[in-house]
Structure formats: C-alpha cells, structure tokens
Amino acid sequence: GVEVGPQPQGVVRADILDKMRKIVKHGLDFVQLFNEGREFPPCTIEVFKIMEKVDYPRNKNDEVIAIIHPKLQDQDWQPLNNGDPLFLTLDGEVIAYKGDCTVYPTFINEAAYYEKKQAFVKTMKMKLTAKHIRSSVL
C-alpha cells in the first residue's frame, strides 16, 4: 500500500494524488527493471523508524486537556529537540518536549488518530544500506 499525505479525510487533493501516482510509477518501473535482470548498485537511504505513539495530555477523567502547540502544527518530519513546545493547555500553559535525543514527529494532529489517543508519533532518523540486488531468475 501507498499512503501519501497529509490531507483531510474525505478530500482528494490534486498535488497529493500526483505524488502518489509518481511513487506507484517508480515502484512499477523498479519491478519491471528487476524482472528484466537489471542490477541495482548498493545504496544508502534515510528512513524514519517509529519509536512510540504520543497521546494528548489528559486529566483523571481521560479528557484531553491540551492541544498541539502552534509551533509543532504542520511540522511533520522536522526535528524536535528537548525544550521545544509540544502542547498548549486550554489555560495557555506550554508543555515542552522532554527527551534526551532529537526526534522527528509525524502524523501530528491527524483527525484519523484522535480516537486512537494519538497526538503524533515520535520517529528517529536513521540510514539503511542495501547491498546490490539482481534477479536470480533469468
């Protein structure tokens, strides 16, 4: 599956649809070239590994007591450092990120995840290296 976003639920955006089509085309091109026996050289790519899901701050009645801080909103895949603002309580108090390493939040304030008690997902940036690859069926 391919998920490209963000976009609001029930909305089709032309720019996002175009990105999805390009990704699918590249995937199909790879499969065709692989099946034709093309050898692909070693490569290194940057990826984001999910560390944990982060819920909204809640009170003892399990009610949300803070919203995503404006400085975090729309900052998916951007670095989040210790002390950076995460949430803003309804009385205006800033709740900062407390962590010992830089993380990269994603799925920030996505409506589809409210019911799953997920304000965002913390990821860490890492590099993966792949050896060369070639189809053995020719």
Secondary structure, 3 states (H helix, E strand, C coil): CCCCCCCCCCCCCHHHHHHHHHHHHHHHHHHHHHHCCCCECCEEEEEEEEEEEECCCECCCCCECEEECCCCCCCCCCCECCCCEEEEECCCCEEECCCCCCEEEECCCCHHHHHHCCCEEEEEEEEEEECCECCCCC
